[in-house]
Amino acid sequence: MNNQVKIMGESESTIHYEPASNKKILLYSSPRFGISIFMGLIDMALLFLYYDVYNLDPELVGTGLMLGKFSIAIFQFFMGWLSDHTRTRLGRRKPYIIILTPILAASFILLLIPGIFLGSTPSEHNLFIWFCVFNCLAQGAYSVTTVYQSWTAEQFSVDQRPKVSQYQNLMNFVGTAIVVLFSMLILTNIEDEFVANPGKIPSVYLVSIIIFTSIMFLFNFLIVMKIPKETTPEYKTKMLDDLKTILKNKNMILVCLMQGICSFTWAMSQGILLSYTENVLKITDTQYIIVAVAMILTMIGALFLWRKFMAKVGKKKTLLSIFSMAIVTLPLSLLGYFEFSTTILFGLPYIILLAISLGGWYLFPYIMYADLAEDDQKETGQLKAGIYAGFPSILLNIFQAFSLKFTTWILSLDQLVQNAPNTQYFNVGLLLWGPIGAIILVISLIYAKIFIKLDFEWEKN
């Protein structure tokens, strides 16, 4: 593995990247597989465990989840800054991957098996404290992804970053598919067993957790052993000074705000799509599996297609095209009101079209902030990839908290409707989320077209 990055003196702005092989790109992307399984399981299992199994008050569950979001926001920026200012024989990033990975694994396990330590009927106070402590610890240790993601700007040239992002998202989607299958095939089948005796952990559940933990460990430590350490120079600036530098980077702030605005639509689409599929389109059982597989495969294919499109027309035009396609697709959710929508012949094409836009959007975050870090380096001579990977979490977690609240508001609208001749009623929000999401993306598109810059002159060189 000799694809080293050569960075000139701190006062210079020239960085020479050796072309990375497909093997290196695949190896670098592999931790996303284990981490996406890890965090996907946490997102899917926490509400089930603490609300359905242990009967923790939903307000307390919401408070614990909110505190976890704050933990992410704080630690992702701090760990990014800290790794920028670290110098060891292993480099900047590797020591924190080595330290944070076991913390993430341990807190993850303890978060998912509270009954072993607290018993079958823990007090609400003890359960809430346990949930808050280990959720915040797990979400804080998730900042290992910021340290890891900082390498994108340091290991890969700007023209290779779309391919790196494609591979990373491929790993994300495969991990997500495994979590969905785990939920459908295992989690739902052990619910009665769990509820009957919360202090006894079903063996298939425990074995699954051990396997998922091992996968995460394997890929995280594999890149520590195989990816060459970065060669960027040592920095001695203060955290407050670096934060001021970020805040003065107008384009960086504008890009973060753009991602925050459109996150309302993407988060709402992910949160509501399952309920829309089941309650409006009436797609369940075998048909649901077909639709879910088609969605994952479409998103994987979309990564390749949008990357090729990006190479031809540039990043900004690609982003605007993704927004435009989603703006046209999303309002079709209104067709769920009509009888013909309750067949897979409508539901499958609709979800595939939406998956094409979602797959394209997922390419961008990994690319944007690595490029912005390098753009800043052209002026300052310092490639501070850590804070550029970590800072967006501060703003984005605020937006995500509001977007989750917005999504629950959509789902809590009082009016009920039905798509005749069905007798089952559903919330009108399950029809309106599409056009509402499209309006938000129209705002995002206009904003992005006027204010943000994603293609830079130095890329041509």
Contacts in CASP RR format, 6 or more apart in sequence:
PFRMAT RR
TARGET T0000
AUTHOR 0000-0000-0000
METHOD contacts of the structure
MODEL  1
MNNQVKIMGESESTIHYEPASNKKILLYSSPRFGISIFMGLIDMALLFLY
YDVYNLDPELVGTGLMLGKFSIAIFQFFMGWLSDHTRTRLGRRKPYIIIL
TPILAASFILLLIPGIFLGSTPSEHNLFIWFCVFNCLAQGAYSVTTVYQS
WTAEQFSVDQRPKVSQYQNLMNFVGTAIVVLFSMLILTNIEDEFVANPGK
IPSVYLVSIIIFTSIMFLFNFLIVMKIPKETTPEYKTKMLDDLKTILKNK
NMILVCLMQGICSFTWAMSQGILLSYTENVLKITDTQYIIVAVAMILTMI
GALFLWRKFMAKVGKKKTLLSIFSMAIVTLPLSLLGYFEFSTTILFGLPY
IILLAISLGGWYLFPYIMYADLAEDDQKETGQLKAGIYAGFPSILLNIFQ
AFSLKFTTWILSLDQLVQNAPNTQYFNVGLLLWGPIGAIILVISLIYAKI
FIKLDFEWEKN
1 24 0 8 1.000
1 27 0 8 1.000
1 226 0 8 1.000
1 227 0 8 1.000
1 228 0 8 1.000
2 18 0 8 1.000
2 228 0 8 1.000
3 18 0 8 1.000
3 19 0 8 1.000
3 20 0 8 1.000
3 21 0 8 1.000
3 24 0 8 1.000
3 155 0 8 1.000
3 228 0 8 1.000
4 18 0 8 1.000
4 228 0 8 1.000
4 231 0 8 1.000
5 15 0 8 1.000
5 16 0 8 1.000
5 17 0 8 1.000
5 18 0 8 1.000
5 154 0 8 1.000
5 155 0 8 1.000
5 228 0 8 1.000
5 230 0 8 1.000
5 231 0 8 1.000
5 232 0 8 1.000
6 15 0 8 1.000
6 16 0 8 1.000
6 17 0 8 1.000
6 18 0 8 1.000
6 231 0 8 1.000
7 15 0 8 1.000
7 16 0 8 1.000
7 154 0 8 1.000
7 231 0 8 1.000
7 232 0 8 1.000
7 233 0 8 1.000
7 383 0 8 1.000
8 14 0 8 1.000
8 15 0 8 1.000
8 16 0 8 1.000
9 233 0 8 1.000
9 381 0 8 1.000
10 233 0 8 1.000
10 381 0 8 1.000
10 382 0 8 1.000
11 381 0 8 1.000
12 381 0 8 1.000
13 377 0 8 1.000
13 378 0 8 1.000
13 379 0 8 1.000
13 381 0 8 1.000
15 374 0 8 1.000
15 377 0 8 1.000
15 383 0 8 1.000
17 155 0 8 1.000
17 156 0 8 1.000
17 157 0 8 1.000
17 160 0 8 1.000
19 157 0 8 1.000
19 160 0 8 1.000
20 28 0 8 1.000
20 155 0 8 1.000
20 156 0 8 1.000
20 157 0 8 1.000
20 160 0 8 1.000
20 164 0 8 1.000
24 155 0 8 1.000
24 227 0 8 1.000
25 156 0 8 1.000
25 160 0 8 1.000
25 163 0 8 1.000
25 164 0 8 1.000
25 167 0 8 1.000
26 167 0 8 1.000
27 222 0 8 1.000
27 223 0 8 1.000
27 226 0 8 1.000
27 227 0 8 1.000
28 151 0 8 1.000
28 155 0 8 1.000
28 156 0 8 1.000
28 164 0 8 1.000
28 167 0 8 1.000
28 223 0 8 1.000
28 227 0 8 1.000
29 164 0 8 1.000
29 167 0 8 1.000
29 168 0 8 1.000
29 170 0 8 1.000
29 171 0 8 1.000
30 171 0 8 1.000
30 219 0 8 1.000
30 222 0 8 1.000
30 223 0 8 1.000
31 148 0 8 1.000
31 171 0 8 1.000
31 216 0 8 1.000
31 219 0 8 1.000
31 220 0 8 1.000
31 222 0 8 1.000
31 223 0 8 1.000
32 168 0 8 1.000
32 169 0 8 1.000
32 171 0 8 1.000
32 172 0 8 1.000
33 171 0 8 1.000
33 172 0 8 1.000
33 174 0 8 1.000
33 175 0 8 1.000
33 215 0 8 1.000
33 219 0 8 1.000
34 171 0 8 1.000
34 175 0 8 1.000
34 212 0 8 1.000
34 215 0 8 1.000
34 216 0 8 1.000
34 219 0 8 1.000
35 142 0 8 1.000
35 144 0 8 1.000
35 145 0 8 1.000
35 216 0 8 1.000
35 220 0 8 1.000
36 171 0 8 1.000
36 172 0 8 1.000
36 173 0 8 1.000
36 174 0 8 1.000
36 175 0 8 1.000
36 176 0 8 1.000
36 179 0 8 1.000
37 175 0 8 1.000
37 178 0 8 1.000
37 179 0 8 1.000
37 212 0 8 1.000
37 215 0 8 1.000
37 216 0 8 1.000
38 104 0 8 1.000
38 108 0 8 1.000
38 212 0 8 1.000
38 213 0 8 1.000
38 216 0 8 1.000
39 142 0 8 1.000
40 176 0 8 1.000
40 179 0 8 1.000
41 112 0 8 1.000
41 179 0 8 1.000
41 182 0 8 1.000
41 209 0 8 1.000
41 212 0 8 1.000
42 108 0 8 1.000
42 111 0 8 1.000
42 112 0 8 1.000
42 138 0 8 1.000
44 179 0 8 1.000
44 183 0 8 1.000
44 187 0 8 1.000
45 112 0 8 1.000
45 187 0 8 1.000
46 61 0 8 1.000
46 65 0 8 1.000
46 111 0 8 1.000
46 131 0 8 1.000
46 135 0 8 1.000
47 61 0 8 1.000
48 187 0 8 1.000
48 191 0 8 1.000
49 112 0 8 1.000
49 114 0 8 1.000
49 194 0 8 1.000
50 56 0 8 1.000
50 61 0 8 1.000
50 114 0 8 1.000
50 127 0 8 1.000
50 131 0 8 1.000
51 58 0 8 1.000
51 61 0 8 1.000
52 191 0 8 1.000
52 195 0 8 1.000
53 191 0 8 1.000
53 194 0 8 1.000
53 195 0 8 1.000
53 198 0 8 1.000
54 114 0 8 1.000
54 115 0 8 1.000
54 122 0 8 1.000
54 127 0 8 1.000
54 198 0 8 1.000
56 124 0 8 1.000
56 127 0 8 1.000
56 128 0 8 1.000
56 131 0 8 1.000
57 124 0 8 1.000
60 124 0 8 1.000
60 128 0 8 1.000
60 131 0 8 1.000
61 131 0 8 1.000
63 128 0 8 1.000
63 132 0 8 1.000
64 128 0 8 1.000
64 131 0 8 1.000
64 132 0 8 1.000
64 135 0 8 1.000
64 136 0 8 1.000
65 135 0 8 1.000
66 401 0 8 1.000
67 132 0 8 1.000
67 135 0 8 1.000
67 136 0 8 1.000
68 135 0 8 1.000
68 136 0 8 1.000
68 139 0 8 1.000
68 140 0 8 1.000
69 139 0 8 1.000
69 397 0 8 1.000
69 400 0 8 1.000
69 401 0 8 1.000
70 136 0 8 1.000
70 397 0 8 1.000
71 135 0 8 1.000
71 136 0 8 1.000
71 137 0 8 1.000
71 139 0 8 1.000
71 140 0 8 1.000
72 139 0 8 1.000
72 140 0 8 1.000
72 142 0 8 1.000
72 143 0 8 1.000
72 393 0 8 1.000
72 397 0 8 1.000
73 393 0 8 1.000
73 394 0 8 1.000
73 397 0 8 1.000
73 398 0 8 1.000
74 140 0 8 1.000
74 394 0 8 1.000
75 139 0 8 1.000
75 140 0 8 1.000
75 141 0 8 1.000
75 142 0 8 1.000
75 143 0 8 1.000
76 140 0 8 1.000
76 142 0 8 1.000
76 143 0 8 1.000
76 145 0 8 1.000
76 146 0 8 1.000
76 389 0 8 1.000
76 390 0 8 1.000
76 393 0 8 1.000
76 394 0 8 1.000
77 146 0 8 1.000
77 387 0 8 1.000
77 390 0 8 1.000
77 391 0 8 1.000
77 393 0 8 1.000
77 394 0 8 1.000
78 143 0 8 1.000
78 239 0 8 1.000
79 96 0 8 1.000
79 100 0 8 1.000
79 143 0 8 1.000
79 144 0 8 1.000
79 146 0 8 1.000
79 147 0 8 1.000
79 390 0 8 1.000
80 143 0 8 1.000
80 146 0 8 1.000
80 147 0 8 1.000
80 150 0 8 1.000
80 386 0 8 1.000
80 387 0 8 1.000
80 389 0 8 1.000
80 390 0 8 1.000
81 239 0 8 1.000
81 242 0 8 1.000
81 386 0 8 1.000
81 387 0 8 1.000
81 390 0 8 1.000
82 96 0 8 1.000
83 92 0 8 1.000
83 93 0 8 1.000
83 96 0 8 1.000
83 146 0 8 1.000
83 147 0 8 1.000
83 150 0 8 1.000
83 386 0 8 1.000
84 92 0 8 1.000
84 150 0 8 1.000
84 235 0 8 1.000
84 242 0 8 1.000
84 384 0 8 1.000
84 385 0 8 1.000
84 386 0 8 1.000
84 387 0 8 1.000
85 234 0 8 1.000
85 235 0 8 1.000
85 236 0 8 1.000
85 237 0 8 1.000
86 92 0 8 1.000
86 95 0 8 1.000
86 96 0 8 1.000
87 234 0 8 1.000
88 94 0 8 1.000
88 95 0 8 1.000
90 98 0 8 1.000
90 224 0 8 1.000
90 229 0 8 1.000
91 229 0 8 1.000
91 230 0 8 1.000
92 150 0 8 1.000
92 229 0 8 1.000
92 230 0 8 1.000
92 232 0 8 1.000
93 147 0 8 1.000
93 148 0 8 1.000
93 150 0 8 1.000
93 151 0 8 1.000
93 229 0 8 1.000
93 230 0 8 1.000
94 224 0 8 1.000
94 229 0 8 1.000
96 144 0 8 1.000
96 147 0 8 1.000
97 144 0 8 1.000
97 147 0 8 1.000
97 148 0 8 1.000
97 220 0 8 1.000
97 221 0 8 1.000
97 223 0 8 1.000
97 224 0 8 1.000
98 221 0 8 1.000
98 224 0 8 1.000
100 141 0 8 1.000
100 143 0 8 1.000
100 144 0 8 1.000
100 147 0 8 1.000
101 141 0 8 1.000
101 144 0 8 1.000
101 216 0 8 1.000
101 217 0 8 1.000
101 220 0 8 1.000
101 221 0 8 1.000
102 217 0 8 1.000
103 137 0 8 1.000
103 141 0 8 1.000
104 138 0 8 1.000
104 141 0 8 1.000
104 142 0 8 1.000
104 144 0 8 1.000
104 216 0 8 1.000
105 213 0 8 1.000
105 216 0 8 1.000
105 217 0 8 1.000
107 134 0 8 1.000
107 137 0 8 1.000
107 138 0 8 1.000
107 141 0 8 1.000
108 138 0 8 1.000
108 209 0 8 1.000
108 213 0 8 1.000
109 209 0 8 1.000
109 213 0 8 1.000
110 117 0 8 1.000
110 130 0 8 1.000
110 134 0 8 1.000
111 131 0 8 1.000
111 134 0 8 1.000
111 135 0 8 1.000
111 138 0 8 1.000
112 209 0 8 1.000
113 201 0 8 1.000
113 206 0 8 1.000
113 209 0 8 1.000
114 122 0 8 1.000
114 127 0 8 1.000
114 130 0 8 1.000
114 131 0 8 1.000
115 122 0 8 1.000
115 198 0 8 1.000
115 199 0 8 1.000
115 201 0 8 1.000
116 199 0 8 1.000
116 201 0 8 1.000
117 130 0 8 1.000
118 126 0 8 1.000
118 127 0 8 1.000
118 130 0 8 1.000
119 198 0 8 1.000
119 199 0 8 1.000
120 197 0 8 1.000
120 198 0 8 1.000
120 199 0 8 1.000
120 200 0 8 1.000
121 198 0 8 1.000
122 130 0 8 1.000
143 390 0 8 1.000
144 220 0 8 1.000
146 386 0 8 1.000
146 389 0 8 1.000
146 390 0 8 1.000
146 393 0 8 1.000
147 386 0 8 1.000
148 220 0 8 1.000
148 223 0 8 1.000
149 366 0 8 1.000
149 369 0 8 1.000
149 370 0 8 1.000
149 389 0 8 1.000
150 385 0 8 1.000
150 386 0 8 1.000
150 388 0 8 1.000
150 389 0 8 1.000
151 227 0 8 1.000
151 230 0 8 1.000
151 385 0 8 1.000
152 161 0 8 1.000
152 164 0 8 1.000
152 165 0 8 1.000
152 366 0 8 1.000
152 367 0 8 1.000
152 370 0 8 1.000
152 385 0 8 1.000
152 389 0 8 1.000
153 369 0 8 1.000
153 370 0 8 1.000
153 371 0 8 1.000
153 373 0 8 1.000
153 374 0 8 1.000
153 383 0 8 1.000
153 385 0 8 1.000
153 388 0 8 1.000
153 389 0 8 1.000
154 230 0 8 1.000
154 232 0 8 1.000
154 383 0 8 1.000
154 385 0 8 1.000
155 227 0 8 1.000
155 228 0 8 1.000
155 230 0 8 1.000
156 164 0 8 1.000
156 370 0 8 1.000
158 370 0 8 1.000
158 371 0 8 1.000
158 374 0 8 1.000
158 456 0 8 1.000
158 459 0 8 1.000
159 459 0 8 1.000
161 366 0 8 1.000
161 367 0 8 1.000
161 370 0 8 1.000
161 371 0 8 1.000
162 307 0 8 1.000
162 310 0 8 1.000
162 311 0 8 1.000
162 315 0 8 1.000
162 363 0 8 1.000
162 367 0 8 1.000
163 307 0 8 1.000
164 366 0 8 1.000
165 303 0 8 1.000
165 307 0 8 1.000
165 362 0 8 1.000
165 363 0 8 1.000
165 364 0 8 1.000
165 366 0 8 1.000
165 367 0 8 1.000
166 303 0 8 1.000
166 304 0 8 1.000
166 307 0 8 1.000
166 363 0 8 1.000
168 366 0 8 1.000
169 299 0 8 1.000
169 303 0 8 1.000
169 359 0 8 1.000
169 362 0 8 1.000
169 363 0 8 1.000
169 366 0 8 1.000
170 300 0 8 1.000
170 303 0 8 1.000
172 362 0 8 1.000
173 296 0 8 1.000
173 299 0 8 1.000
173 300 0 8 1.000
174 296 0 8 1.000
176 296 0 8 1.000
177 292 0 8 1.000
177 293 0 8 1.000
177 296 0 8 1.000
180 292 0 8 1.000
182 208 0 8 1.000
184 289 0 8 1.000
186 204 0 8 1.000
186 205 0 8 1.000
186 208 0 8 1.000
187 205 0 8 1.000
190 202 0 8 1.000
190 204 0 8 1.000
190 205 0 8 1.000
193 200 0 8 1.000
193 202 0 8 1.000
194 202 0 8 1.000
194 205 0 8 1.000
232 383 0 8 1.000
232 385 0 8 1.000
233 382 0 8 1.000
235 382 0 8 1.000
235 384 0 8 1.000
237 382 0 8 1.000
242 384 0 8 1.000
242 387 0 8 1.000
243 387 0 8 1.000
243 391 0 8 1.000
245 376 0 8 1.000
245 380 0 8 1.000
245 384 0 8 1.000
246 252 0 8 1.000
246 253 0 8 1.000
246 387 0 8 1.000
246 388 0 8 1.000
246 391 0 8 1.000
247 253 0 8 1.000
249 372 0 8 1.000
249 376 0 8 1.000
251 372 0 8 1.000
251 375 0 8 1.000
251 452 0 8 1.000
251 453 0 8 1.000
252 372 0 8 1.000
252 376 0 8 1.000
252 388 0 8 1.000
252 391 0 8 1.000
254 451 0 8 1.000
254 452 0 8 1.000
255 368 0 8 1.000
255 369 0 8 1.000
255 372 0 8 1.000
255 452 0 8 1.000
255 454 0 8 1.000
256 391 0 8 1.000
256 392 0 8 1.000
256 395 0 8 1.000
256 396 0 8 1.000
257 395 0 8 1.000
257 447 0 8 1.000
258 444 0 8 1.000
258 447 0 8 1.000
258 448 0 8 1.000
258 451 0 8 1.000
258 452 0 8 1.000
259 364 0 8 1.000
259 365 0 8 1.000
259 368 0 8 1.000
259 392 0 8 1.000
259 396 0 8 1.000
259 399 0 8 1.000
260 395 0 8 1.000
260 396 0 8 1.000
260 399 0 8 1.000
260 400 0 8 1.000
260 403 0 8 1.000
261 399 0 8 1.000
261 440 0 8 1.000
261 443 0 8 1.000
261 444 0 8 1.000
261 447 0 8 1.000
262 323 0 8 1.000
262 361 0 8 1.000
262 440 0 8 1.000
262 441 0 8 1.000
262 444 0 8 1.000
263 396 0 8 1.000
263 399 0 8 1.000
263 400 0 8 1.000
263 403 0 8 1.000
264 399 0 8 1.000
264 402 0 8 1.000
264 403 0 8 1.000
264 406 0 8 1.000
264 437 0 8 1.000
264 440 0 8 1.000
265 326 0 8 1.000
265 330 0 8 1.000
265 437 0 8 1.000
265 438 0 8 1.000
265 440 0 8 1.000
265 441 0 8 1.000
265 444 0 8 1.000
266 358 0 8 1.000
266 361 0 8 1.000
267 400 0 8 1.000
267 403 0 8 1.000
267 404 0 8 1.000
267 407 0 8 1.000
268 403 0 8 1.000
268 406 0 8 1.000
268 407 0 8 1.000
268 410 0 8 1.000
268 433 0 8 1.000
268 436 0 8 1.000
268 437 0 8 1.000
269 330 0 8 1.000
269 354 0 8 1.000
269 358 0 8 1.000
269 433 0 8 1.000
269 434 0 8 1.000
269 437 0 8 1.000
270 358 0 8 1.000
271 407 0 8 1.000
272 407 0 8 1.000
272 410 0 8 1.000
272 411 0 8 1.000
272 430 0 8 1.000
272 433 0 8 1.000
273 351 0 8 1.000
273 354 0 8 1.000
275 411 0 8 1.000
275 430 0 8 1.000
276 333 0 8 1.000
276 430 0 8 1.000
276 433 0 8 1.000
277 283 0 8 1.000
277 288 0 8 1.000
277 291 0 8 1.000
277 347 0 8 1.000
277 351 0 8 1.000
278 284 0 8 1.000
278 288 0 8 1.000
279 424 0 8 1.000
279 426 0 8 1.000
279 427 0 8 1.000
279 430 0 8 1.000
280 333 0 8 1.000
280 336 0 8 1.000
280 341 0 8 1.000
280 342 0 8 1.000
280 419 0 8 1.000
280 426 0 8 1.000
280 430 0 8 1.000
280 431 0 8 1.000
281 336 0 8 1.000
281 341 0 8 1.000
281 342 0 8 1.000
281 343 0 8 1.000
281 344 0 8 1.000
281 346 0 8 1.000
281 347 0 8 1.000
282 342 0 8 1.000
282 422 0 8 1.000
283 291 0 8 1.000
283 344 0 8 1.000
283 347 0 8 1.000
287 344 0 8 1.000
290 344 0 8 1.000
290 348 0 8 1.000
291 344 0 8 1.000
291 347 0 8 1.000
291 348 0 8 1.000
291 351 0 8 1.000
294 348 0 8 1.000
294 351 0 8 1.000
294 352 0 8 1.000
294 355 0 8 1.000
295 351 0 8 1.000
295 352 0 8 1.000
295 355 0 8 1.000
296 355 0 8 1.000
298 352 0 8 1.000
298 355 0 8 1.000
298 356 0 8 1.000
299 355 0 8 1.000
299 356 0 8 1.000
299 358 0 8 1.000
299 359 0 8 1.000
299 362 0 8 1.000
302 355 0 8 1.000
302 356 0 8 1.000
302 357 0 8 1.000
302 358 0 8 1.000
302 359 0 8 1.000
302 360 0 8 1.000
303 359 0 8 1.000
303 360 0 8 1.000
303 362 0 8 1.000
303 363 0 8 1.000
305 356 0 8 1.000
306 318 0 8 1.000
306 322 0 8 1.000
306 359 0 8 1.000
306 360 0 8 1.000
306 363 0 8 1.000
307 363 0 8 1.000
309 318 0 8 1.000
309 321 0 8 1.000
310 318 0 8 1.000
310 363 0 8 1.000
313 321 0 8 1.000
314 454 0 8 1.000
314 455 0 8 1.000
315 364 0 8 1.000
315 367 0 8 1.000
315 368 0 8 1.000
315 371 0 8 1.000
315 454 0 8 1.000
315 455 0 8 1.000
316 448 0 8 1.000
316 449 0 8 1.000
316 452 0 8 1.000
316 453 0 8 1.000
316 454 0 8 1.000
316 455 0 8 1.000
318 360 0 8 1.000
319 364 0 8 1.000
319 448 0 8 1.000
319 454 0 8 1.000
320 445 0 8 1.000
320 448 0 8 1.000
320 449 0 8 1.000
322 357 0 8 1.000
322 360 0 8 1.000
322 361 0 8 1.000
323 357 0 8 1.000
323 441 0 8 1.000
323 444 0 8 1.000
323 445 0 8 1.000
323 448 0 8 1.000
324 445 0 8 1.000
325 353 0 8 1.000
325 356 0 8 1.000
325 357 0 8 1.000
326 354 0 8 1.000
326 357 0 8 1.000
326 358 0 8 1.000
326 361 0 8 1.000
326 438 0 8 1.000
326 441 0 8 1.000
327 438 0 8 1.000
327 441 0 8 1.000
327 442 0 8 1.000
327 445 0 8 1.000
328 438 0 8 1.000
329 350 0 8 1.000
329 353 0 8 1.000
329 354 0 8 1.000
329 357 0 8 1.000
330 354 0 8 1.000
330 433 0 8 1.000
330 434 0 8 1.000
330 435 0 8 1.000
330 437 0 8 1.000
330 438 0 8 1.000
330 441 0 8 1.000
331 434 0 8 1.000
331 435 0 8 1.000
331 438 0 8 1.000
332 350 0 8 1.000
332 353 0 8 1.000
332 434 0 8 1.000
333 350 0 8 1.000
333 430 0 8 1.000
333 431 0 8 1.000
333 432 0 8 1.000
333 433 0 8 1.000
333 434 0 8 1.000
333 435 0 8 1.000
334 431 0 8 1.000
334 432 0 8 1.000
334 434 0 8 1.000
334 435 0 8 1.000
335 341 0 8 1.000
335 346 0 8 1.000
335 350 0 8 1.000
336 342 0 8 1.000
336 346 0 8 1.000
336 419 0 8 1.000
336 431 0 8 1.000
337 417 0 8 1.000
337 419 0 8 1.000
337 431 0 8 1.000
338 419 0 8 1.000
339 419 0 8 1.000
339 420 0 8 1.000
339 421 0 8 1.000
339 422 0 8 1.000
340 346 0 8 1.000
341 347 0 8 1.000
341 419 0 8 1.000
342 419 0 8 1.000
342 422 0 8 1.000
365 392 0 8 1.000
368 454 0 8 1.000
369 388 0 8 1.000
369 389 0 8 1.000
369 390 0 8 1.000
369 392 0 8 1.000
370 385 0 8 1.000
370 388 0 8 1.000
370 389 0 8 1.000
371 454 0 8 1.000
371 456 0 8 1.000
372 388 0 8 1.000
373 383 0 8 1.000
373 384 0 8 1.000
373 385 0 8 1.000
373 386 0 8 1.000
373 388 0 8 1.000
373 389 0 8 1.000
374 383 0 8 1.000
374 458 0 8 1.000
375 456 0 8 1.000
375 458 0 8 1.000
376 382 0 8 1.000
376 384 0 8 1.000
376 388 0 8 1.000
377 383 0 8 1.000
377 384 0 8 1.000
378 458 0 8 1.000
407 433 0 8 1.000
410 429 0 8 1.000
410 432 0 8 1.000
410 433 0 8 1.000
410 436 0 8 1.000
411 427 0 8 1.000
411 429 0 8 1.000
411 430 0 8 1.000
412 427 0 8 1.000
413 427 0 8 1.000
413 428 0 8 1.000
413 429 0 8 1.000
413 432 0 8 1.000
415 427 0 8 1.000
415 428 0 8 1.000
416 425 0 8 1.000
416 426 0 8 1.000
416 427 0 8 1.000
416 428 0 8 1.000
417 425 0 8 1.000
417 426 0 8 1.000
417 428 0 8 1.000
417 431 0 8 1.000
418 424 0 8 1.000
418 425 0 8 1.000
418 426 0 8 1.000
END
